[in-house]
Amino acid sequence: MYSRHHRKARVLFALSDVLLTALAFEAAYLTRSLLPLTHEFFLAASLKVLLFGVAAISSVVFCLWVQVYDRLDGANRYVIFRETAKQAVFGVMTMVLVDYFLKLDLSRFFLLCFVGLQFLSLLLFRLNAGSLVGMIRREFGGQHFVLIFGSGERAKDLARQIEVNAVAGTRVLGIVNDTAEVTAALRDHIVDEVLFAVEPERLSSLAELFLQCDEEGVRTRLSLEFFPHVNSEVYLDRLGPTPMLTFSATPTDEIKLLAKRTVDFSVAAVALLVASPVLVVAAVLIRLTSPGKVIFRQRRCGLNGRKFVVYKFRSMVENAEALKRQYAHLNVKKLNFKIPKDPRLTPVGRWLRKFSIDELPQLWNVLKGDMSLVGPRPATPDEVENYAGWQRRRLRMRPGLTCIWAVEGRDRLDVETVMKMDMEYIDNWSLSLDSRILLRTIPLVLLGRGAN
């Protein structure tokens, strides 16, 4: 399915969720109200609106956050069942929390009835969504005819992809490789769009054919397989009146990135406030047990290589940097400097490192926007100078307090694996992935497995 159609499917699922949740809520309420149980059950109109709003919004937000809608389209029955069950449980748990804090004393039967009806209605709709979309398209939109211009396996492969993955009602008229054939097809057949799968050197000779399709209002698409942007998202933008074909190998969704920054700022502010007693105690212990500054400052590379100063509690002796050469033979890393059971650590510093307390001042970096809660760990300029070309892509995401490899093995992993895991994070980034990494980081830190 085209990505544009995929976005439409997400909107369809979200709207259907709100409608079906409303129906399930009302059906559960009527069922409970009509049953001759011991306690009478009644909700004022304002309270009903509040509870329904909580149920509907939490369900949709949950699906958007953990990308349920992205997995529903074209998914097998098990995936649909599993994701729908998660959504229904999350929605009713949110209502239970509202009931607890507002002391509403909601009927348990009503809640059970609601979650059951919501689950069944959403499940039935999603299991039949493909057939429903196909029926609507056949009845109201007719079939959609695609003509492929090109030759060889590339054109044949696109034809197979359209037949297998496109929405119901799409048909491939055929594969042609001559402009006259396209002109004849436009004259003699219904052609909704022409898909070009040609070599780049042929594009200039097809300008007239593109113009003809444009004049006749026929949609055209151009396969870009000949571009070697294997990690990039491709989209069309405009600089004034000039169209720009854009390739981006890092996340570009401004709304999701804004949500990430909002979460970063909010969580960092609350965490600094909650952890303030720990910060004070750590600062006092460092000051009393070893000479030197409490806060260690170091230049690191941030988003797109921007330099910033990272803050940490000092966990080593005052002249630790000067001692690097003396202990260089103990270094076990290629790009960065890492010594197991580093002799430069102070007794308090070793304890701070064990529970990652030394990194708490980096919450200030998150608050400032230098860092994020989750992202590739910030590298020093010296490390970046030794990066291979493909490794520099890790600079295209804001560095984080924790990252995917920190919860998958940390110091047991070699540099190559760490880099590949950072690339995997960038390629698959989502708000739900961030939340999963954060949730996995918390127990590691509390159990003293956050760092060595």
Sequence and secondary structure as in RCSB ss.txt:
>XXXX:A:sequence
MYSRHHRKARVLFALSDVLLTALAFEAAYLTRSLLPLTHEFFLAASLKVLLFGVAAISSVVFCLWVQVYDRLDGA
NRYVIFRETAKQAVFGVMTMVLVDYFLKLDLSRFFLLCFVGLQFLSLLLFRLNAGSLVGMIRREFGGQHFVLIFG
SGERAKDLARQIEVNAVAGTRVLGIVNDTAEVTAALRDHIVDEVLFAVEPERLSSLAELFLQCDEEGVRTRLSLE
FFPHVNSEVYLDRLGPTPMLTFSATPTDEIKLLAKRTVDFSVAAVALLVASPVLVVAAVLIRLTSPGKVIFRQRR
CGLNGRKFVVYKFRSMVENAEALKRQYAHLNVKKLNFKIPKDPRLTPVGRWLRKFSIDELPQLWNVLKGDMSLVG
PRPATPDEVENYAGWQRRRLRMRPGLTCIWAVEGRDRLDVETVMKMDMEYIDNWSLSLDSRILLRTIPLVLLGRG
AN
>XXXX:A:secstr
  HHHHHHHHHHHHHHHHHHHHHHHHHHHHHHHHS  SS     HHHHHHHHHHHHHHHHHHHHHTTHHHHHTT 
 HHHHHHHHHHHHHHHHHHHHHHHHHHT    HHHHHHHHHHHHHHHHHHHHTHHHHHHHHIIIII  EEEEEEE
 HHHHHHHHHHHHHHS TTEEEEEEE  HHHHHHHHHHS  SEEEEE  GGGGGGGHHHHHHHHHTT EEEE  T
TS  TT EEEEEEETTEEEEEEESS   HHHHHHHHHHHHHHHHHHHHHTHHHHHHHHHHHHHHSSS SEEEEEE
E GGG EEEEEEE  B TTTTTTTTTTGGG   SSS   TT TTB HHHHHHHHTTGGGTTHHHHHHHTS EEES
S  B HHHHHT  GGGGGGGGS  EEE TGGGTTGGGS HHHHHHHHHHHHHT  HHHHHHHHHHHHHHHHTT S
  
